[in-house]
Amino acid sequence: MQPKTERFEMRLDPGTLEKVDGWRSRQGDLPSRAEAVRRLMETGLTAEERKPLKFSDGEKLITLMLCEFYKHLKIDGEIDPSFVEAAFHGGRYWGLEWEYSGIFHGHEDSEKTVREVVDVLDMWRLIERSHAKLSKKDKERVEKEAEPYGRKVEFQGFDGNDESEHMGVADFMINKLNRFSEFKNRELNSHSFKIDGYRCMVRTFKPMMEARPGMSLLNAGQIIELLNAQSHAGW
């Protein structure tokens, strides 16, 4: 994924903005307006690159049978079975992509991003756990020697606008897969760039762990070294 370094201002009329807000409210991770517009642009720009939505005869039959069950059970969900049936009978599969863009968006989290999020969460889990075990004196040392990072030693999430894929992966992993329960129900939008600092920390953390396999806790000096590594971001 290329870094998002270019910024531009966009003005929308109230009607279009309302449609954007409606679309993003139907997404599982409730993206910001900026991220919603970015995803919609990505969908539009890649529409011609993707193969048209097609269904085999068997898939059509199964889908229409499910629509019948849906209506019979009077399920009040996000999928409108009558709309789906109309799209199938008319061969207007493109309508499904338009109406349910949150499903047919063509986006997949990159394996690199998933691995990176796991590395960051693994590291912060050990940092927080270790910091909680420090003596008062050692905590004061961390705060002083890792200024300003030592004031609040906890995972602060990712930026919701420019690190949205990382934030989405973390949210899914923590709150849907129930991994890294230490961070469950925590605010994961840092509202500021974090990934560059985390990468510097991880580059320091991995050799630290390799030097002492099975290490269960970090000492104050190691925590200070990791926190201060963030200052190398951008070098």
PARORO-556350 format. One record per atom (N, C-alpha, C): residue in one letter; x, y, z. Coordinates in steps of 0.1 Angstrom, whole numbers, padded with zeros to 4 digits, always signed. Example, Ala and Ser with C-alpha at 12.3 -4.5 7.8 and 13.67 -1.06 7.14 Angstrom:
2
a+0132-0057+0078 a+0123-0045+0078 a+0132-0033+0078 s+0128-0022+0071 s+0137-0011+0071 s+0129+0000+0079 
***
This chain:
235
m+0009-0012+0000 m+0000+0000+0000 m+0009+0012+0000 q+0006+0021-0009 q+0014+0033-0010 q+0011+0043+0001 p+0021+0051+0006 p+0017+0060+0016 p+0009+0072+0011 k-0001+0076+0019 k-0010+0087+0015 k-0004+0100+0019 t+0003+0106+0010 t+0010+0119+0013 t+0004+0131+0007 e-0005+0129-0003 e-0011+0140-0010 e-0024+0144-0004 r-0026+0156-0002 r-0039+0161+0004 r-0046+0170-0005 f-0059+0170-0006 f-0067+0180-0013 f-0080+0182-0007 e-0086+0193-0009 e-0099+0197-0002 e-0110+0194-0012 m-0121+0189-0006 m-0133+0186-0014 m-0145+0192-0008 r-0154+0198-0015 r-0166+0203-0010 r-0178+0196-0017 l-0187+0192-0008 l-0199+0184-0013 l-0212+0191-0009 d-0222+0190-0018 d-0235+0195-0014 d-0241+0187-0004 p-0251+0192+0004 p-0257+0185+0015 p-0263+0171+0011 g-0268+0170-0001 g-0275+0158-0005 g-0264+0147-0007 t-0253+0151-0014 t-0242+0141-0016 t-0236+0137-0003 l-0234+0146+0006 l-0228+0143+0019 l-0237+0134+0027 e-0250+0136+0026 e-0259+0127+0033 e-0258+0113+0027 k-0256+0111+0014 k-0255+0098+0008 k-0242+0092+0013 v-0231+0100+0014 v-0218+0094+0019 v-0219+0090+0033 d-0226+0098+0042 d-0228+0094+0056 d-0237+0081+0057 g-0247+0080+0048 g-0255+0068+0048 g-0247+0056+0044 w-0239+0057+0034 w-0230+0046+0030 w-0221+0042+0041 r-0214+0051+0047 r-0204+0048+0057 r-0210+0042+0070 s-0223+0046+0073 s-0230+0041+0084 s-0233+0026+0083 r-0233+0021+0070 r-0236+0007+0068 r-0224-0002+0068 q-0212+0005+0069 q-0199-0003+0070 q-0196-0008+0084 g-0191-0019+0085 g-0188-0025+0098 g-0179-0017+0107 d-0169-0010+0101 d-0160-0003+0109 d-0163+0012+0110 l-0174+0017+0105 l-0178+0031+0105 l-0166+0040+0101 p-0162+0040+0089 p-0150+0048+0085 p-0154+0063+0086 s-0143+0071+0087 s-0145+0086+0087 s-0150+0090+0073 r-0155+0102+0072 r-0159+0107+0059 r-0148+0106+0049 a-0136+0110+0053 a-0125+0110+0044 a-0122+0096+0039 e-0122+0086+0048 e-0120+0073+0044 e-0131+0067+0036 a-0143+0071+0039 a-0155+0067+0031 a-0154+0071+0016 v-0150+0084+0015 v-0148+0090+0001 v-0137+0083-0006 r-0126+0080+0001 r-0115+0073-0004 r-0119+0059-0009 r-0127+0052-0001 r-0131+0038-0005 r-0140+0039-0017 l-0149+0048-0017 l-0159+0050-0028 l-0151+0053-0041 m-0141+0062-0040 m-0133+0065-0052 m-0125+0052-0057 e-0120+0045-0047 e-0113+0032-0051 e-0122+0023-0058 t-0135+0022-0053 t-0144+0013-0059 t-0147+0017-0073 g-0149+0030-0075 g-0152+0036-0089 g-0140+0034-0098 l-0128+0037-0093 l-0116+0036-0102 l-0113+0022-0106 t-0116+0012-0097 t-0112-0002-0100 t-0124-0010-0106 a-0135-0003-0108 a-0147-0010-0113 a-0145-0016-0126 e-0138-0009-0135 e-0135-0014-0149 e-0124-0025-0148 e-0116-0025-0138 e-0105-0035-0137 e-0110-0048-0132 r-0120-0048-0124 r-0126-0060-0119 r-0135-0067-0129 k-0136-0080-0128 k-0145-0087-0137 k-0159-0084-0132 p-0169-0083-0142 p-0183-0081-0138 p-0188-0092-0128 l-0197-0088-0119 l-0202-0098-0110 l-0211-0108-0118 k-0207-0121-0116 k-0214-0132-0123 k-0218-0143-0112 f-0229-0150-0116 f-0234-0161-0107 f-0236-0173-0116 s-0233-0185-0111 s-0236-0197-0118 s-0251-0200-0116 d-0257-0209-0124 d-0271-0212-0122 d-0274-0217-0108 g-0264-0225-0103 g-0266-0231-0090 g-0266-0220-0079 e-0257-0210-0081 e-0256-0199-0071 e-0269-0191-0072 k-0274-0189-0084 k-0287-0181-0085 k-0298-0188-0078 l-0299-0202-0080 l-0310-0209-0073 l-0309-0209-0058 i-0297-0211-0053 i-0295-0210-0039 i-0298-0196-0033 t-0293-0186-0040 t-0296-0172-0035 t-0311-0169-0035 l-0318-0173-0046 l-0332-0170-0046 l-0340-0178-0036 m-0335-0190-0033 m-0342-0198-0022 m-0339-0192-0009 l-0327-0186-0006 l-0325-0179+0006 l-0333-0167+0007 c-0336-0160-0004 c-0344-0148-0004 c-0359-0152+0000 e-0363-0164-0004 e-0376-0168-0001 e-0377-0171+0014 f-0367-0178+0020 f-0366-0180+0034 f-0366-0167+0042 y-0358-0158+0037 y-0356-0145+0043 y-0370-0138+0045 k-0378-0138+0034 k-0391-0132+0034 k-0401-0140+0043 h-0400-0153+0042 h-0410-0161+0049 h-0408-0159+0064 l-0395-0158+0069 l-0392-0156+0083 l-0393-0142+0087 k-0396-0133+0078 k-0398-0118+0081 k-0386-0113+0088 i-0375-0116+0083 i-0362-0111+0089 i-0360-0096+0085 d-0358-0088+0095 d-0356-0073+0092 d-0341-0071+0093 g-0335-0073+0081 g-0320-0071+0081 g-0316-0061+0071 e-0303-0060+0068 e-0298-0050+0059 e-0299-0054+0045 i-0301-0067+0042 i-0303-0072+0028 i-0318-0072+0025 d-0322-0066+0014 d-0335-0065+0009 d-0337-0077-0001 p-0344-0087+0003 p-0346-0099-0006 p-0353-0096-0019 s-0363-0087-0018 s-0370-0083-0030 s-0361-0076-0040 f-0352-0068-0035 f-0342-0061-0044 f-0333-0071-0050 v-0328-0081-0042 v-0319-0091-0047 v-0326-0099-0058 e-0339-0103-0056 e-0346-0111-0065 e-0348-0103-0078 a-0351-0090-0077 a-0353-0082-0089 a-0340-0081-0097 a-0329-0080-0090 a-0316-0079-0097 a-0313-0092-0104 f-0316-0103-0098 f-0314-0116-0104 f-0323-0119-0116 h-0336-0116-0115 h-0345-0119-0126 h-0342-0110-0138 g-0337-0097-0135 g-0334-0088-0146 g-0320-0089-0151 g-0312-0097-0145 g-0298-0098-0149 g-0290-0086-0146 r-0295-0078-0136 r-0288-0065-0132 r-0280-0067-0120 y-0269-0075-0122 y-0260-0078-0111 y-0253-0066-0106 w-0250-0057-0116 w-0243-0044-0113 w-0251-0037-0102 g-0264-0038-0101 g-0272-0032-0091 g-0269-0036-0077 l-0265-0049-0076 l-0261-0055-0063 l-0248-0048-0058 e-0239-0046-0068 e-0226-0039-0064 e-0228-0025-0060 w-0238-0018-0067 w-0241-0004-0063 w-0247-0003-0049 e-0257-0012-0047 e-0265-0011-0035 e-0257-0016-0023 y-0249-0027-0025 y-0242-0033-0014 y-0227-0032-0016 s-0223-0020-0018 s-0208-0017-0021 s-0200-0021-0009 g-0206-0022+0003 g-0198-0026+0015 g-0194-0041+0014 i-0202-0049+0005 i-0198-0063+0003 i-0190-0065-0009 f-0194-0058-0020 f-0187-0060-0032 f-0177-0048-0035 h-0168-0045-0025 h-0159-0034-0027 h-0146-0037-0032 g-0143-0050-0033 g-0130-0054-0039 g-0118-0052-0030 h-0120-0047-0018 h-0108-0045-0009 h-0105-0057-0001 e-0092-0060+0000 e-0087-0071+0009 e-0075-0065+0017 d-0075-0068+0030 d-0064-0063+0038 d-0051-0071+0033 s-0040-0063+0032 s-0028-0069+0027 s-0022-0078+0038 e-0015-0089+0034 e-0009-0098+0044 e+0002-0090+0052 k+0008-0081+0045 k+0019-0073+0052 k+0013-0065+0063 t+0001-0058+0061 t-0005-0050+0071 t-0009-0059+0083 v-0015-0071+0080 v-0020-0080+0091 v-0008-0084+0099 r+0003-0088+0093 r+0015-0092+0101 r+0021-0080+0109 e+0020-0068+0103 e+0025-0056+0110 e+0017-0053+0122 v+0004-0054+0121 v-0005-0052+0132 v-0003-0062+0143 v-0001-0074+0140 v+0002-0085+0150 v+0015-0082+0157 d+0025-0077+0150 d+0038-0074+0156 d+0036-0063+0166 v+0028-0052+0162 v+0026-0041+0171 v+0019-0045+0183 l+0008-0052+0182 l+0000-0056+0193 l+0007-0065+0203 d+0015-0075+0197 d+0024-0083+0205 d+0033-0075+0214 m+0039-0065+0208 m+0049-0057+0215 m+0042-0049+0225 w+0031-0042+0222 w+0025-0034+0232 w+0019-0041+0243 r+0014-0054+0241 r+0009-0062+0251 r+0020-0065+0262 l+0032-0068+0257 l+0043-0070+0267 l+0047-0057+0274 i+0047-0046+0266 i+0051-0034+0272 i+0042-0030+0283 e+0029-0030+0281 e+0019-0026+0291 e+0019-0036+0303 r+0020-0049+0300 r+0021-0059+0311 r+0033-0056+0320 s+0044-0054+0313 s+0057-0052+0321 s+0056-0039+0329 h+0051-0028+0323 h+0051-0015+0329 h+0042-0016+0342 a+0031-0023+0341 a+0022-0025+0352 a+0029-0031+0364 k+0039-0040+0361 k+0046-0047+0372 k+0058-0039+0378 l+0061-0028+0372 l+0072-0020+0377 l+0069-0014+0391 s+0080-0011+0398 s+0078-0004+0411 s+0075+0010+0408 k+0071+0017+0418 k+0068+0032+0416 k+0080+0039+0412 k+0091+0036+0418 k+0104+0042+0414 k+0108+0040+0399 d+0106+0028+0395 d+0109+0025+0381 d+0099+0032+0371 k+0087+0033+0375 k+0077+0040+0367 k+0080+0055+0365 e+0085+0060+0376 e+0090+0074+0376 e+0102+0076+0367 r+0110+0066+0367 r+0122+0066+0358 r+0118+0065+0344 v+0108+0057+0341 v+0103+0055+0327 v+0097+0069+0322 e+0089+0075+0331 e+0083+0087+0327 e+0093+0098+0325 k+0104+0098+0332 k+0114+0109+0331 k+0124+0106+0319 e+0128+0094+0318 e+0138+0090+0308 e+0132+0088+0294 a+0119+0086+0293 a+0113+0083+0280 a+0103+0095+0277 e+0106+0107+0282 e+0097+0118+0280 e+0097+0121+0265 p+0085+0124+0259 p+0072+0125+0265 p+0064+0111+0265 y+0070+0101+0259 y+0063+0088+0257 y+0060+0081+0270 g+0068+0084+0280 g+0067+0077+0293 g+0055+0081+0302 r+0049+0092+0298 r+0037+0097+0306 r+0025+0088+0305 k+0023+0082+0294 k+0011+0073+0293 k+0016+0061+0285 v+0020+0051+0292 v+0025+0039+0285 v+0014+0029+0282 e+0008+0031+0270 e-0003+0022+0266 e-0004+0024+0251 f-0009+0013+0245 f-0012+0013+0230 f-0023+0023+0227 q-0020+0032+0218 q-0029+0043+0215 q-0036+0041+0201 g-0035+0029+0195 g-0042+0027+0182 g-0035+0033+0170 f-0043+0034+0159 f-0038+0039+0147 f-0046+0051+0142 d-0041+0059+0133 d-0049+0071+0128 d-0060+0066+0120 g-0072+0071+0123 g-0084+0066+0116 g-0085+0071+0101 n-0078+0082+0098 n-0078+0087+0084 n-0067+0081+0076 d-0055+0082+0080 d-0044+0078+0072 d-0038+0064+0075 e-0043+0058+0086 e-0038+0044+0089 e-0051+0035+0091 s-0061+0038+0083 s-0074+0031+0085 s-0073+0016+0083 e-0065+0011+0074 e-0064-0003+0072 e-0058-0010+0084 h-0048-0004+0090 h-0042-0009+0102 h-0052-0009+0114 m-0059+0002+0115 m-0069+0003+0125 m-0080-0007+0124 g-0085-0009+0111 g-0095-0018+0108 g-0091-0033+0112 v-0079-0036+0108 v-0073-0049+0111 v-0073-0051+0126 a-0068-0041+0133 a-0066-0042+0148 a-0080-0044+0154 d-0090-0036+0150 d-0103-0036+0155 d-0109-0050+0153 f-0108-0056+0141 f-0113-0069+0138 f-0107-0080+0146 m-0094-0079+0148 m-0086-0089+0155 m-0090-0088+0170 i-0091-0076+0175 i-0094-0075+0190 i-0108-0077+0193 n-0117-0071+0186 n-0131-0071+0190 n-0140-0081+0183 k-0135-0087+0172 k-0143-0097+0165 k-0136-0111+0167 l-0123-0112+0166 l-0116-0125+0168 l-0113-0127+0182 n-0115-0117+0191 n-0112-0118+0205 n-0098-0122+0208 r-0089-0117+0200 r-0075-0118+0203 r-0070-0105+0210 f-0059-0106+0217 f-0053-0094+0224 f-0064-0088+0232 s-0070-0095+0241 s-0081-0091+0249 s-0078-0079+0258 e-0065-0076+0260 e-0061-0065+0268 e-0066-0052+0262 f-0068-0052+0249 f-0071-0039+0242 f-0086-0039+0239 k-0094-0049+0243 k-0108-0049+0239 k-0116-0037+0244 n-0124-0032+0235 n-0133-0020+0238 n-0125-0007+0241 r-0113-0007+0237 r-0105+0005+0238 r-0106+0013+0226 e-0105+0026+0227 e-0105+0035+0216 e-0092+0032+0207 l-0095+0029+0195 l-0083+0025+0186 l-0080+0035+0176 n-0087+0047+0176 n-0084+0058+0167 n-0075+0068+0175 s-0062+0068+0171 s-0052+0077+0178 s-0054+0091+0174 h-0060+0094+0162 h-0062+0107+0157 h-0049+0114+0154 s-0038+0106+0152 s-0025+0111+0149 s-0017+0100+0143 f-0007+0103+0135 f+0001+0093+0128 f+0009+0084+0139 k+0008+0071+0138 k+0015+0063+0147 k+0024+0052+0141 i+0020+0048+0129 i+0027+0036+0124 i+0042+0037+0122 d+0047+0049+0118 d+0061+0050+0117 d+0069+0048+0130 g+0063+0054+0141 g+0069+0052+0154 g+0068+0038+0158 y+0057+0031+0156 y+0056+0017+0160 y+0066+0008+0152 r+0068+0012+0139 r+0078+0004+0132 r+0092+0005+0138 c+0095+0017+0142 c+0108+0019+0148 c+0109+0011+0161 m+0098+0010+0169 m+0098+0003+0181 m+0099-0012+0178 v+0092-0017+0168 v+0093-0031+0165 v+0107-0036+0161 r+0113-0027+0153 r+0127-0030+0149 r+0137-0031+0161 t+0133-0024+0172 t+0141-0025+0184 t+0137-0037+0192 f+0124-0040+0192 f+0118-0051+0200 f+0122-0065+0196 k+0122-0067+0183 k+0125-0081+0178 k+0139-0086+0182 p+0149-0078+0180 p+0163-0083+0184 p+0163-0084+0199 m+0156-0076+0207 m+0155-0077+0221 m+0150-0090+0225 m+0139-0095+0219 m+0133-0107+0222 m+0141-0119+0217 e+0148-0118+0206 e+0156-0129+0201 e+0168-0131+0210 a+0173-0120+0216 a+0185-0122+0225 a+0181-0129+0238 r+0168-0128+0242 r+0164-0135+0254 r+0151-0143+0251 p+0152-0154+0245 p+0139-0162+0241 p+0131-0165+0254 g+0118-0164+0253 g+0110-0168+0264 g+0109-0157+0275 m+0114-0145+0272 m+0114-0134+0282 m+0099-0131+0284 s+0095-0131+0297 s+0081-0128+0300 s+0078-0114+0304 l+0088-0107+0309 l+0086-0093+0313 l+0098-0084+0308 l+0096-0072+0306 l+0106-0062+0302 l+0110-0055+0315 n+0122-0050+0316 n+0126-0042+0327 n+0125-0027+0323 a+0127-0019+0333 a+0125-0004+0330 a+0134+0001+0319 g+0146-0004+0319 g+0155+0001+0308 g+0151-0003+0294 q+0146-0015+0293 q+0141-0020+0280 q+0128-0012+0276 i+0119-0010+0285 i+0107-0002+0282 i+0111+0012+0277 i+0121+0018+0284 i+0126+0032+0280 i+0131+0031+0266 e+0139+0021+0263 e+0146+0020+0250 e+0135+0019+0239 l+0125+0011+0241 l+0114+0009+0232 l+0106+0021+0229 l+0102+0028+0240 l+0094+0040+0239 l+0102+0051+0232 n+0115+0052+0235 n+0123+0063+0229 n+0126+0060+0214 a+0124+0047+0210 a+0126+0044+0196 a+0117+0051+0187 q+0105+0056+0192 q+0096+0063+0184 q+0101+0076+0179 s+0111+0082+0186 s+0117+0094+0182 s+0125+0093+0169 h+0128+0081+0165 h+0135+0079+0152 h+0126+0078+0140 a+0114+0079+0142 a+0104+0079+0131 a+0107+0090+0121 g+0108+0087+0108 g+0111+0097+0098 g+0125+0099+0095 w+0134+0092+0102 w+0149+0093+0099 w+0152+0086+0087 
***
